[in-house]
């Protein structure tokens, strides 16, 4: 890379506070028209630091978080890492809307299927726990079944939240098969959770 190009990238990667505030404000409100076109009109350089700063903003609307993250994923300057993926996961987990939890799962599946190494067990466990809170046993089981596809080994938390979600919906046969896998793996949750 030539010196001029390096300087342009360095300038572009500096966070413009006005643009940060504008993006954050946009994601906190319902957008008339297309969110994507509004964001594109801002001429943003969506590097990791800017995306993280935006996603750290309180009171972002969950659906806007997903759409913003998908837009960022299309940009060549944006690198999807597990650290960055954790931000929309946290935002949606605190938003507590079923619709957004399914949109988050679609996003996580898309990231996992690309094989970018941007997922981890903790992210998937947060999704299972979210579906468990909603009593969505089938969705929690779907996440559980993707562990192997994404190259992860379920841990104690994975089994606990999956079984909890399945039992909330009285899917005892499925819960029993997950219990068998948990026993085979020797990944028993701590006694405080079992009580």
N, C-alpha and C positions, 0 to 999 in steps of 0.2 A: 504494500500500500504506500502510495506517495505521501509526502509530508502534508500537502494540502488536503488530501482525502482524510488523513488522520485527524487534522484540525477540525474539518467539517463534522466528522463523526463525534469528536469530543464536544463540540458546541451543541450538536443535536442531542447528545445524551445528557446534557445539563438540564435540570428540571426548571422549566419556565413556570413560576408560581402562578401566574395568571392563567395559563393553560390548565394547570393542575386544578385550580379552583373551578374553572369553567367545566372541565370534564366531571369533577366530583359533583358539582351542582346539577349537571345534566343527569347523572346516574342516580341522584337522589329524588328525581321528579319523574312523573309520567310524561313521556315524550309525545308531542303531537307530531305525527309523521314518522319518519324512519330514524331510529337512533343511530344506525350506521352512517347514514348520510350526514347527520348532524356532527358525528365524530369525525368523519372524513373531511368535512368542511373546515375543521379546526387545524388541519395540516399538522397532525401529531406525528412525532417520531416515537413510536411505542416500544421503548426499550424496557428492560426488566425493572429498573429502578422507578420509572414513572408509573408503570402498571401497579407495582407494589404500593407506592404512595397513594395512588387512587383507591386501591382496594382496602387500604387501611382507614379510609374515610368512614365515619359512622353513618348509619341510616341510609345506606345505599339500597335501592330496590333490587331484590334478588334477580328478577328477570333481566334487569339492566346489567348486573354483574356478569351474568352468563354471556349476554350478547357482546359486552365490552371485551371479555376474555377471548371469545371466539374471533372477534375482529383482530385483537392483538396477535393471536396465533397465526394469522395470515401474513403478518408482517415479517420480512426477513431479519429485521433487527431484534426481534423478540425471541428469546430462547426459553422454551418451556422446561422448567425444572420442578422437582418435587416441592421445593421451597415456595416457588411462585404458585403452583397449583393449590397449595394449602390455603392460600388467601381466599379464592372464591369458595372453597369448601367451608372455611370458617364463616364466611359471610352468609352462605345459604343455610348452614346449620343454625345460625342465630336468627335467621329470618323466619324459620318454621312455617313454611307454606308448602303443602304437598306438591303442588304443580312445579315449584322451583326445585324440589328435591329430585323429581324425575328428570328435569332439564339438567341438573347437575350430574346425575348418573349418566345421562347421554353424553355429556361433555367428558366425563372421566373415562367412559368406554372408548370414546374417540381417541383420547390421548393414549390410553393403554393399547389400543389396537395399532397405533403407529409405532409402538415399541421404542419410544424415545427414552425410556428409563426415568420418566418424570413422575411416576407413581411410587407409592410405598405402602406398606401394610397399614400404617397409621391413617392415611387418607382413606383407604378402603374401609377400615374399621369405623371411621367417622360416618361414612355413608351408611353402613349397616346399622349403627346406633341411631342415626337419623330416621331410617325406615322403621326401626324398632319403636321409636317414640310415637310414630304415626300408626303403629300396628300394621305395617305393611310387610307381612311375613314373606310373601312371594318375591317382592322386590329385594328384601334382605338376602333371601336365598340365592337370587340371581347374582348379587354382588359376591356372595360367598363362593359360588360356583366359578366365578371369573378369576379367583385367586390363582389357580393353576395356569389358566390361559395367560395371565400376566406375569407368571414366573415367581409367585410368592407362596410362602407357606403360612397358612393361618396360625395365629397365635391364640392365647387364652381369651383375649378380648374378642377376637373374631368369633370364636365358638360361642362365647357367652351371649353376645349381642344377637347372633343369628338364632340361637335357640330361644332366646327371650322373644324375639320378633315372631318366630313361628308359634310359640306357645300362646302369645297374645291373640292369635287368630285361630287357635285350636287346631293347628296343623301338626298334630302330635306324631304322626307317622314320619313326616319329614324331619321333625325335631329329633325323633329317635335315631334316624340315620345320621344326622349331624352329631348326635351324642356318641354314636359308635365311632365315627371318625375322630372325635375329640379324644376318646379313650384310647384308640389305636395310636394316636399321635402323642399321648401322654401330656396333652396341653390343657390341664385342668385349671379353671379359674380359681382365684383365691377364695378362702372360706367366707370372707365378708360378703362376697357377691352371691354366694349360694344360699345364704341364710334367708 
